[in-house]
Amino acid sequence: MTALQETDSRAAKVAGILRPLGRGPLSKKLAVVAANLLGVHWTTVYRLRRKFLANPVASAVAPKRRGPSKGDRRLGRAVDTVIDEVVHVWLPTQRQLAHPATDLVLEVRRRCELAGLQPPSRTTIGRRWAQHREADALKRAAAPDALTAPGSLVAKYPLEIVQVDHTQADVVLVSEYDRKVIGRPWLTIALDVATRCVLSFYVGMDRPGAATVGLLLTRAALSKAPWLAKIEADAEWPMRGIPRVLHLDNAAEFKSRALRSGCREFGIHLMYRPVGRPHFGGHIERLNRTLMERVRGLPGATGSSPKGRKARQSEKTASLTLREFEQWLAIEIARRYHHVPHRGLLGATPADTWRMLARNPDPRQLPASTDAELRFLIRFLPVAQRKIQADGLTLFHVRYWHPIFVAWRQTRRAVTVRYHPEDLSRVFVTAGSGEYLEVRYADMRRPAISLFEHRAALQAIRSEGQRTVSEAMIFRTIEEQRRVIAKARQITARARRRSRKKNVPLEELLDRIVPFRGETTEQQAETVDYAAPVQAFDVEQW
């Protein structure tokens, strides 16, 4: 029987004898009888009875453990001081100790020898260290963060925590120019943890970088009406604002200079997940899975698993362009996902939760002015360093000009350039003063182009064997590709209108079957004289 079992058995025996005695006065005769049964002096019975009457449970009369009480210190005050200094002051500053327990003992012994004291045993030092760790753990338990259960990321208000992540969509897209397969797009999403609303997303064929994150944040903070009108998506998307905390993984694009400077400017705190633990971003990982399940129904879907992708032949069924996929995704999120009951919101929809929690005016919204929105946009745009040349500023083989360049080109001043990947018709330039100038094309006749169009045109020029690239060649190639795309859209729209017609006119039907009916040349109209002898032609004899 263990010591604990013996203690419990003794307490139960004492309580079993004292309980029948009741609460009335206890005579000495009964006390002596009880003392004989318990094997103690009769005065001890009165002492045990007072404890039992105050708390009539068996544990109240359990015998005390012999020896010193827990927490008593038997070392001298000087030795206690040495141990406390080593444990509380010296040890927390030692971050690279291979064996902390051994090094702790050696340091205590060294200091005791220097002070002429008797060093304590290794067990005593280890016990003091364990008490320090327990006290430190109790302090952490009293902190407000301890109320949150491990493995959960809790946000009470919109924009309090916003998770951002990348994923490669499980669908193959085609080019608008020649309808050839161009691969799987990358999808970047910003998710509000409190409401499960998607603040914004960005789709591109290139691997996500600093420019992707910057455009994602600007789209999250600004009104989405211009962007939805641009991609021709009929949907309402009121969710927007400046996040308080961005919850990110450890990718390089989340540590770019443009992102960090913009977040410092607008008070956005960057929180990074632990390396190699994707479950710390469980909310947005689950959203990615939900969206990819919806993508499986699109033409060109590849499926989430590499197994069986060859049998699916996604390249043969692919028909969506990047613009069409972006339009489909915007409608899917704004008109479907935001209005579907969410289990994490106890059956409420993300849109209703956003409206309920965002009733009070939030200072995280940008002021309703064009200047404020433009300043926010500039802060998160990707950065490039250039020097002003005699002919102005050159970026991506395109020349830009501003009257101030007349003064700057004399000293070949170095400038910082911020550009919008979706609109290269203007860039924002600063010479270190902090104020940005809006700089346009040197040739104002050039149309606005995107960086994606620029790279596609550059690739087409290189594929033709051109070693040198000029601004004129780039814009000429882009205009030619746009004409092909516009013509393809007209043909597709005309074909769709015809397919919707129930009765096709006979003339139109004949035009489809015999396109050159009625156009015969004189040679085709000649009559053949079958009575004339057949003219022989020279042939090769085998």
C-alpha positions as CSV (number, residue, x, y, z in Angstrom):
1,M,0.0,0.0,0.0
2,T,1.4,3.4,-1.0
3,A,1.7,6.4,1.4
4,L,-1.3,8.1,-0.2
5,Q,-3.4,5.0,0.2
6,E,-2.4,4.7,3.8
7,T,-3.4,8.3,4.4
8,D,-6.8,7.9,2.8
9,S,-7.4,4.7,4.8
10,R,-6.5,6.3,8.1
11,A,-8.7,9.4,7.4
12,A,-11.7,7.1,6.5
13,K,-11.2,5.1,9.7
14,V,-11.1,8.3,11.9
15,A,-14.2,9.7,10.1
16,G,-16.0,6.5,10.5
17,I,-15.5,6.5,14.3
18,L,-16.2,10.3,14.8
19,R,-19.4,10.5,12.7
20,P,-21.6,8.3,15.0
21,L,-20.7,10.5,18.0
22,G,-22.9,13.3,16.6
23,R,-22.6,17.0,17.4
24,G,-23.5,17.0,21.0
25,P,-21.2,17.2,24.0
26,L,-18.7,14.3,24.2
27,S,-18.0,12.6,27.5
28,K,-14.5,11.5,28.5
29,K,-15.7,7.9,28.7
30,L,-16.7,7.9,25.0
31,A,-13.5,9.8,24.2
32,V,-11.4,7.1,25.8
33,V,-13.3,4.4,23.9
34,A,-12.7,6.2,20.6
35,A,-9.1,6.7,21.5
36,N,-8.6,3.0,22.1
37,L,-10.1,2.3,18.7
38,L,-7.9,4.8,16.9
39,G,-4.8,4.0,18.9
40,V,-4.3,7.6,20.1
41,H,-4.5,9.6,23.4
42,W,-8.1,10.5,24.5
43,T,-7.3,14.3,24.2
44,T,-6.4,13.8,20.5
45,V,-10.0,12.6,20.0
46,Y,-11.3,16.0,21.0
47,R,-8.8,17.7,18.7
48,L,-9.8,15.5,15.7
49,R,-13.5,16.0,16.5
50,R,-13.2,19.8,16.4
51,K,-11.6,19.5,12.8
52,F,-14.3,17.1,11.8
53,L,-17.2,19.2,13.1
54,A,-15.8,22.2,11.2
55,N,-15.7,20.3,8.0
56,P,-17.4,16.9,8.2
57,V,-15.5,15.1,5.5
58,A,-12.8,12.4,5.8
59,S,-10.0,14.5,4.3
60,A,-10.4,17.0,7.2
61,V,-8.9,14.5,9.6
62,A,-6.2,13.1,7.3
63,P,-2.9,12.8,9.1
64,K,-0.3,15.5,8.2
65,R,2.8,14.5,6.2
66,R,5.9,14.2,8.4
67,G,8.9,16.3,7.7
68,P,9.3,19.9,6.5
69,S,6.4,21.6,4.9
70,K,6.3,22.2,1.2
71,G,8.1,25.4,0.2
72,D,10.3,25.6,3.3
73,R,13.9,26.6,2.7
74,R,16.6,25.2,4.8
75,L,19.6,26.8,3.1
76,G,21.2,29.9,4.3
77,R,20.1,33.3,3.1
78,A,23.3,33.9,1.2
79,V,23.1,30.6,-0.7
80,D,19.4,31.4,-1.5
81,T,20.4,34.7,-2.9
82,V,23.1,33.1,-5.2
83,I,20.6,30.6,-6.5
84,D,17.9,33.2,-7.2
85,E,20.4,35.5,-9.1
86,V,21.5,32.6,-11.3
87,V,18.0,31.3,-12.0
88,H,16.2,34.7,-12.5
89,V,19.0,36.9,-13.9
90,W,21.8,34.8,-15.4
91,L,19.9,31.9,-17.0
92,P,17.4,33.9,-19.1
93,T,20.2,35.7,-20.9
94,Q,21.9,32.4,-21.9
95,R,20.1,31.4,-25.2
96,Q,22.7,29.0,-26.6
97,L,23.2,26.6,-23.7
98,A,23.4,23.0,-24.9
99,H,22.7,21.5,-21.4
100,P,21.0,24.2,-19.3
101,A,20.6,22.0,-16.2
102,T,24.3,21.1,-16.0
103,D,25.4,24.7,-16.8
104,L,23.0,26.0,-14.1
105,V,24.6,23.8,-11.5
106,L,28.1,24.7,-12.5
107,E,27.4,28.5,-12.4
108,V,25.8,28.2,-8.9
109,R,28.8,26.2,-7.6
110,R,31.2,28.7,-9.1
111,R,29.6,31.7,-7.5
112,C,29.3,29.9,-4.1
113,E,33.0,29.1,-4.2
114,L,33.9,32.7,-5.0
115,A,31.7,33.9,-2.1
116,G,33.2,31.2,0.3
117,L,29.8,29.4,0.7
118,Q,29.0,25.8,0.8
119,P,27.4,25.0,-2.6
120,P,24.0,23.2,-2.5
121,S,23.4,19.8,-4.1
122,R,22.4,19.3,-7.7
123,T,19.0,18.1,-6.6
124,T,18.4,21.3,-4.6
125,I,19.4,23.5,-7.6
126,G,17.2,21.5,-9.9
127,R,14.2,21.8,-7.5
128,R,14.6,25.6,-7.3
129,W,14.8,25.8,-11.2
130,A,11.6,23.7,-11.4
131,Q,9.8,26.1,-9.0
132,H,10.9,29.1,-11.1
133,R,9.6,27.5,-14.3
134,E,6.3,26.7,-12.5
135,A,5.9,30.3,-11.3
136,D,6.7,31.6,-14.8
137,A,4.1,29.3,-16.3
138,L,1.5,30.6,-13.8
139,K,2.2,34.1,-14.9
140,R,1.6,33.2,-18.5
141,A,-1.6,31.5,-17.4
142,A,-2.8,34.8,-15.9
143,A,-2.2,36.7,-19.2
144,P,-5.2,37.6,-21.3
145,D,-3.9,35.5,-24.2
146,A,-4.4,32.4,-22.0
147,L,-8.2,32.6,-22.5
148,T,-7.7,31.5,-26.1
149,A,-7.6,27.7,-26.5
150,P,-4.4,26.4,-28.3
151,G,-4.7,25.9,-32.0
152,S,-7.3,28.6,-32.5
153,L,-7.1,32.1,-34.0
154,V,-9.9,34.2,-32.6
155,A,-11.0,37.6,-33.9
156,K,-14.0,39.5,-32.5
157,Y,-14.3,42.4,-35.0
158,P,-14.0,42.8,-38.8
159,L,-10.5,43.7,-40.0
160,E,-9.0,42.6,-36.7
161,I,-7.1,39.7,-38.2
162,V,-6.8,39.1,-42.0
163,Q,-5.1,36.0,-43.3
164,V,-3.4,36.0,-46.7
165,D,-2.2,33.0,-48.7
166,H,-1.4,31.8,-52.2
167,T,-2.5,28.7,-54.0
168,Q,-2.3,27.4,-57.5
169,A,-5.8,26.9,-58.9
170,D,-6.8,23.5,-60.1
171,V,-7.8,24.6,-63.6
172,V,-5.9,25.1,-66.9
173,L,-6.4,28.4,-68.8
174,V,-5.9,29.5,-72.4
175,S,-4.6,32.6,-74.0
176,E,-6.9,35.3,-75.3
177,Y,-4.6,35.8,-78.2
178,D,-4.4,32.3,-79.8
179,R,-6.5,30.2,-77.4
180,K,-3.4,28.1,-76.6
181,V,-3.0,26.6,-73.1
182,I,-0.9,28.9,-70.9
183,G,-1.0,26.8,-67.6
184,R,-2.6,27.0,-64.2
185,P,-3.1,30.5,-62.6
186,W,-2.0,31.5,-59.1
187,L,-4.7,32.7,-56.7
188,T,-4.0,35.0,-53.8
189,I,-6.8,35.6,-51.2
190,A,-7.2,37.9,-48.2
191,L,-9.7,36.5,-45.7
192,D,-11.2,38.3,-42.7
193,V,-11.1,35.8,-39.8
194,A,-14.0,37.4,-37.7
195,T,-16.6,37.3,-40.5
196,R,-15.0,34.7,-42.9
197,C,-15.5,37.3,-45.7
198,V,-13.1,37.5,-48.6
199,L,-11.8,41.0,-48.6
200,S,-10.1,40.6,-52.0
201,F,-8.3,38.2,-54.3
202,Y,-5.8,38.5,-57.1
203,V,-5.4,36.1,-60.0
204,G,-2.3,35.9,-62.2
205,M,-0.2,33.6,-64.3
206,D,3.1,34.6,-62.7
207,R,4.2,33.2,-59.3
208,P,3.1,35.6,-56.6
209,G,5.5,38.3,-55.6
210,A,5.6,41.7,-53.8
211,A,3.5,43.3,-56.5
212,T,0.8,40.7,-56.0
213,V,0.6,41.4,-52.3
214,G,0.5,45.1,-52.8
215,L,-2.3,44.9,-55.3
216,L,-4.2,42.5,-53.0
217,L,-4.1,45.0,-50.1
218,T,-5.1,48.0,-52.3
219,R,-8.0,46.0,-53.6
220,A,-9.0,45.1,-50.0
221,A,-8.9,48.6,-48.7
222,L,-10.4,50.5,-51.7
223,S,-13.9,50.2,-53.2
224,K,-14.2,47.3,-55.6
225,A,-16.8,48.9,-57.8
226,P,-14.3,50.1,-60.5
227,W,-12.6,46.7,-60.5
228,L,-15.9,44.8,-60.8
229,A,-17.0,47.1,-63.7
230,K,-13.7,46.5,-65.4
231,I,-14.0,42.7,-65.4
232,E,-17.8,43.0,-66.1
233,A,-18.9,41.1,-63.0
234,D,-22.4,42.0,-61.8
235,A,-22.0,41.6,-58.1
236,E,-22.1,43.6,-54.8
237,W,-18.9,43.5,-52.7
238,P,-19.1,46.0,-49.8
239,M,-16.4,44.4,-47.7
240,R,-13.3,46.7,-47.5
241,G,-11.0,48.4,-45.0
242,I,-7.4,48.5,-43.6
243,P,-6.5,45.4,-41.6
244,R,-5.1,45.7,-38.1
245,V,-3.1,42.5,-38.3
246,L,-2.0,40.5,-41.4
247,H,-1.5,36.8,-40.7
248,L,1.0,35.5,-43.2
249,D,3.3,32.6,-43.9
250,N,7.1,33.0,-44.3
251,A,7.2,33.5,-48.1
252,A,9.7,36.1,-49.4
253,E,7.0,38.3,-50.9
254,F,5.5,38.8,-47.5
255,K,8.7,40.3,-46.3
256,S,9.3,42.8,-49.1
257,R,10.4,46.3,-48.6
258,A,7.2,47.8,-50.2
259,L,4.9,45.7,-47.9
260,R,6.8,46.5,-44.7
261,S,7.0,50.3,-45.4
262,G,3.3,50.4,-46.4
263,C,2.2,48.5,-43.3
264,R,4.3,50.8,-41.0
265,E,2.7,53.9,-42.7
266,F,-0.9,52.7,-42.0
267,G,-0.4,50.9,-38.7
268,I,-0.8,47.3,-40.0
269,H,0.9,44.7,-37.8
270,L,2.6,41.7,-39.6
271,M,2.1,38.3,-37.8
272,Y,4.0,35.3,-39.3
273,R,3.0,31.7,-38.9
274,P,5.6,29.2,-37.4
275,V,7.7,27.7,-40.2
276,G,6.4,24.4,-41.5
277,R,3.0,24.6,-39.7
278,P,0.4,25.3,-42.3
279,H,-2.5,24.4,-39.9
280,F,-1.8,27.8,-38.2
281,G,-3.6,29.3,-41.2
282,G,-6.5,26.9,-41.1
283,H,-9.2,29.4,-41.9
284,I,-7.8,30.4,-45.3
285,E,-6.6,26.9,-46.1
286,R,-10.2,25.7,-45.7
287,L,-11.4,28.5,-47.9
288,N,-8.9,27.5,-50.6
289,R,-10.2,24.0,-50.5
290,T,-13.8,25.2,-50.7
291,L,-13.0,27.3,-53.8
292,M,-11.1,24.5,-55.5
293,E,-14.0,22.1,-55.0
294,R,-16.1,24.6,-57.0
295,V,-13.4,24.9,-59.6
296,R,-13.6,21.2,-60.4
297,G,-16.8,21.8,-62.4
298,L,-15.1,24.2,-64.8
299,P,-13.7,23.2,-68.2
300,G,-10.1,22.5,-68.0
301,A,-10.2,21.4,-64.3
302,T,-7.2,19.3,-63.2
303,G,-8.4,18.0,-59.9
304,S,-6.6,18.5,-56.6
305,S,-4.5,15.3,-56.8
306,P,-1.8,14.7,-59.3
307,K,-3.1,11.2,-59.7
308,G,-5.2,10.8,-62.8
309,R,-4.4,14.2,-64.3
310,K,-3.2,12.6,-67.5
311,A,-6.4,10.7,-67.9
312,R,-8.5,13.8,-67.4
313,Q,-6.8,15.6,-70.4
314,S,-7.5,19.0,-69.0
315,E,-5.6,20.7,-71.8
316,K,-8.1,19.5,-74.3
317,T,-11.1,20.8,-72.4
318,A,-9.6,24.1,-71.3
319,S,-11.5,27.1,-72.7
320,L,-11.4,29.8,-70.0
321,T,-9.1,32.8,-70.3
322,L,-7.5,34.6,-67.4
323,R,-10.1,37.4,-67.6
324,E,-13.0,35.0,-67.7
325,F,-11.7,32.9,-64.8
326,E,-11.3,36.2,-62.7
327,Q,-14.9,37.1,-63.6
328,W,-16.2,33.7,-62.7
329,L,-14.3,33.8,-59.4
330,A,-15.6,37.2,-58.5
331,I,-19.2,36.2,-59.0
332,E,-18.6,32.9,-57.2
333,I,-17.3,34.7,-54.1
334,A,-19.5,37.8,-54.0
335,R,-22.8,36.2,-55.0
336,R,-22.5,32.7,-53.6
337,Y,-19.8,32.1,-50.9
338,H,-20.7,35.3,-49.0
339,H,-24.4,34.2,-48.8
340,V,-24.0,30.6,-47.9
341,P,-24.4,29.6,-44.1
342,H,-21.0,29.0,-42.5
343,R,-20.5,26.4,-39.8
344,G,-17.8,28.4,-38.2
345,L,-20.3,31.3,-37.8
346,L,-22.9,29.1,-36.2
347,G,-25.0,29.0,-39.3
348,A,-24.8,32.7,-40.2
349,T,-23.6,33.8,-43.6
350,P,-20.4,35.8,-44.0
351,A,-22.3,38.8,-45.5
352,D,-24.8,39.0,-42.6
353,T,-22.0,38.7,-40.1
354,W,-20.1,41.5,-41.7
355,R,-23.2,43.8,-41.7
356,M,-23.9,42.9,-38.0
357,L,-20.4,43.5,-36.7
358,A,-19.6,46.5,-38.9
359,R,-22.5,48.7,-37.8
360,N,-20.3,51.1,-35.8
361,P,-18.1,53.5,-37.7
362,D,-14.7,52.0,-38.1
363,P,-11.6,54.2,-38.2
364,R,-9.9,51.5,-40.3
365,Q,-11.7,52.8,-43.4
366,L,-9.9,55.2,-45.7
367,P,-11.3,58.7,-46.0
368,A,-13.7,59.2,-48.9
369,S,-11.3,61.2,-51.0
370,T,-9.4,60.4,-54.2
371,D,-6.1,61.7,-52.6
372,A,-6.3,59.3,-49.6
373,E,-7.0,56.3,-51.9
374,L,-4.1,57.3,-54.2
375,R,-1.7,57.6,-51.3
376,F,-2.7,54.2,-50.0
377,L,-2.3,52.7,-53.5
378,I,1.2,54.2,-54.0
379,R,2.5,52.9,-50.7
380,F,1.9,49.3,-51.6
381,L,2.9,49.4,-55.3
382,P,6.1,47.5,-56.3
383,V,9.3,49.5,-56.3
384,A,12.1,50.0,-58.9
385,Q,15.2,52.1,-58.8
386,R,16.1,54.2,-61.9
387,K,18.3,57.2,-62.9
388,I,16.9,60.0,-65.0
389,Q,18.6,59.9,-68.5
390,A,18.7,62.6,-71.2
391,D,15.5,61.3,-72.8
392,G,13.7,60.8,-69.5
393,L,12.8,57.7,-67.4
394,T,12.8,54.2,-69.0
395,L,10.9,51.3,-67.4
396,F,10.1,48.0,-69.1
397,H,11.3,49.4,-72.4
398,V,8.8,52.3,-72.2
399,R,9.8,55.9,-71.9
400,Y,8.2,58.3,-69.4
401,W,8.6,62.1,-69.2
402,H,7.8,64.9,-66.8
403,P,8.9,68.6,-67.0
404,I,11.0,68.2,-63.8
405,F,13.2,65.8,-65.6
406,V,14.8,68.8,-67.4
407,A,16.5,69.7,-64.1
408,W,17.1,66.1,-62.9
409,R,18.7,64.8,-66.1
410,Q,21.6,67.2,-65.7
411,T,22.8,65.3,-62.6
412,R,21.4,61.9,-63.6
413,R,19.4,61.9,-60.4
414,A,18.5,58.5,-58.8
415,V,14.8,58.2,-58.2
416,T,12.4,55.6,-56.7
417,V,9.7,54.5,-59.1
418,R,6.4,52.8,-58.1
419,Y,4.4,51.2,-60.8
420,H,0.9,49.6,-61.1
421,P,1.2,46.2,-62.8
422,E,-2.3,46.6,-64.2
423,D,-1.8,50.0,-65.7
424,L,1.7,51.0,-67.0
425,S,0.4,54.3,-68.5
426,R,1.5,56.1,-65.4
427,V,4.2,55.6,-62.7
428,F,4.9,57.5,-59.5
429,V,8.3,58.9,-59.0
430,T,10.1,60.4,-56.0
431,A,13.6,61.7,-55.6
432,G,13.8,61.1,-51.8
433,S,11.5,63.9,-50.6
434,G,8.6,61.5,-49.8
435,E,6.2,63.3,-52.2
436,Y,5.4,61.3,-55.4
437,L,5.0,62.8,-58.9
438,E,2.6,61.2,-61.3
439,V,4.5,60.6,-64.6
440,R,2.9,59.6,-67.9
441,Y,4.1,58.2,-71.2
442,A,6.5,60.4,-73.1
443,D,4.4,59.6,-76.1
444,M,0.9,60.4,-75.0
445,R,-0.6,58.5,-78.0
446,R,0.3,55.2,-76.5
447,P,-2.6,53.2,-75.0
448,A,-2.6,52.0,-71.4
449,I,-1.2,48.4,-71.1
450,S,-0.7,46.0,-68.2
451,L,2.5,44.3,-67.2
452,F,0.9,40.9,-68.2
453,E,0.3,42.2,-71.7
454,H,3.8,43.7,-71.8
455,R,5.4,40.3,-71.0
456,A,3.2,38.5,-73.5
457,A,4.3,40.9,-76.2
458,L,7.9,40.6,-75.2
459,Q,7.7,36.9,-75.4
460,A,6.1,37.0,-78.8
461,I,8.9,39.3,-80.1
462,R,11.6,37.1,-78.7
463,S,10.0,34.0,-80.3
464,E,10.3,35.7,-83.7
465,G,14.0,35.9,-83.3
466,Q,14.2,39.6,-82.5
467,R,17.3,40.4,-80.4
468,T,16.6,44.1,-79.9
469,V,13.3,45.3,-78.5
470,S,12.0,48.8,-78.8
471,E,9.0,50.6,-77.4
472,A,7.3,50.8,-80.8
473,M,7.6,47.1,-81.3
474,I,6.1,46.3,-77.9
475,F,3.0,48.6,-78.5
476,R,2.6,47.4,-82.1
477,T,2.6,43.8,-80.9
478,I,0.1,44.5,-78.1
479,E,-2.2,46.4,-80.5
480,E,-2.1,43.5,-82.9
481,Q,-2.9,41.0,-80.2
482,R,-5.8,43.2,-79.0
483,R,-7.3,43.4,-82.5
484,V,-7.1,39.6,-82.7
485,I,-8.8,39.3,-79.3
486,A,-11.5,41.8,-80.2
487,K,-12.2,40.1,-83.5
488,A,-12.5,36.7,-81.8
489,R,-15.0,38.2,-79.3
490,Q,-17.1,39.6,-82.1
491,I,-17.1,36.2,-83.9
492,T,-18.1,34.5,-80.7
493,A,-20.8,37.0,-79.9
494,R,-22.2,36.7,-83.4
495,A,-22.2,32.9,-83.2
496,R,-24.0,33.0,-79.9
497,R,-26.6,35.3,-81.2
498,R,-27.2,33.1,-84.2
499,S,-27.4,30.0,-82.0
500,R,-30.2,31.7,-80.0
501,K,-32.3,32.2,-83.1
502,K,-35.0,29.6,-83.5
503,N,-35.6,30.1,-87.3
504,V,-32.5,30.8,-89.4
505,P,-33.3,32.6,-92.7
506,L,-32.7,30.5,-95.8
507,E,-30.3,33.0,-97.4
508,E,-28.2,33.0,-94.2
509,L,-28.2,29.2,-94.1
510,L,-27.1,28.9,-97.7
511,D,-24.4,31.4,-97.1
512,R,-23.1,29.1,-94.3
513,I,-23.2,26.0,-96.6
514,V,-22.0,27.6,-99.9
515,P,-20.1,30.7,-99.1
516,F,-19.3,31.6,-102.7
517,R,-22.6,30.7,-104.2
518,G,-23.4,33.0,-107.2
519,E,-19.8,34.1,-107.7
520,T,-18.6,32.2,-110.8
521,T,-15.7,33.1,-113.0
522,E,-15.8,33.0,-116.8
523,Q,-13.5,29.9,-116.7
524,Q,-16.0,28.1,-114.5
525,A,-18.9,29.0,-116.8
526,E,-17.2,27.4,-119.9
527,T,-19.2,24.6,-121.5
528,V,-17.4,21.3,-122.1
529,D,-17.5,19.6,-125.6
530,Y,-17.8,16.0,-124.9
531,A,-17.8,15.1,-128.7
532,A,-14.2,16.2,-129.1
533,P,-11.5,13.6,-128.9
534,V,-9.8,13.1,-125.5
535,Q,-6.5,14.9,-125.2
536,A,-3.8,12.6,-123.8
537,F,-1.3,13.9,-121.3
538,D,2.3,12.6,-120.9
539,V,2.6,10.2,-118.0
540,E,5.4,8.3,-116.5
541,Q,5.5,4.6,-117.3
542,W,6.4,2.2,-114.5
